[in-house]
Amino acid sequence: MLRDAGLVTLRKDGTKRFYRADREALGPLADYLQAMWGARLDALASLAEAAERNENTP
């Protein structure tokens, strides 16, 4: 639904799907969401990246 509305973009990598918010399409809502969720999403991204690195380490 968000992709159909043009609010997110999709990048496929094999069987994985990565969605990214389109800040320009979100307009003023982007700043509000960043202020509300920015730090928590950054922490979540760091944890996810660390977990992925650990999965790929022999």
N, C-alpha and C positions, 0 to 999 in steps of 0.2 A: 504494500500500500504506500509506504513512504517513498519507495523507488518510483512507483507509478506517478506519484505527485511531484517527483523531481527534487525531493528533499534530501535524498541520499544517493550515493553512487555505489556500484557493486564492482568488486574485483574478484575474479575467480582464480584460484590456485589449486589445481587438481580437484579434489572433492571439497575443498574449503571455500567458503564464501566470506569475503571481507566487505563490510559496509562502512561507508564514511559519510558523515553529514556534510552537506553542501552549504557552507556558511553563507554564501551569497544568496542562495535560494531561501534560506531560513530568515534572512534579513535581520530585523531587530531581535527576533527570538533567539538568534545565535548567541548574542551577548548575554542574554538572560540565562540561557542554558549553560554557558561557559562559567558564569559566576556561580551558578547553583551546583554544578556537577564537575567542574573542571579538575579540581584536586583529586576527587574520588576516582574519576575516570582515568587520570594519569597514573594513580596508584594501581588501579586494576590492570591497566595496560602493562605496567612494569611487572606485575605478578604473572600475567599471562605470558609475556615474553620470556621471563625467567623459567617458567614451567616448560615452555616450548624448547628452550635451549637444553634443559635437563633431559627432555625426551629424546633429543637428537644427539646427546653425548653418549658414546659407547661405554 
